[in-house]
């Protein structure tokens, strides 16, 4: 079973249940704070031209790789 986590709340995503996204995140104003693969809190750095986030287990993602710049 492949568990997924909400990148903005850290809660486990359950198939068939609503998973609300915070308004700022829906508008693209908030970077993810939790790893989607394990639910751990990530280190997040925001800059004027984007952001990056690092999970201790799964590495780095950034706004360029997710096309959110």
Secondary structure, DSSP 4 states (H G I P E B T S, - for coil): ----B-TTT-PBP-TTS-----HHHHTT-S---B-TTT--B-EEEEETTEEEEEETTTEEEETTTTT--
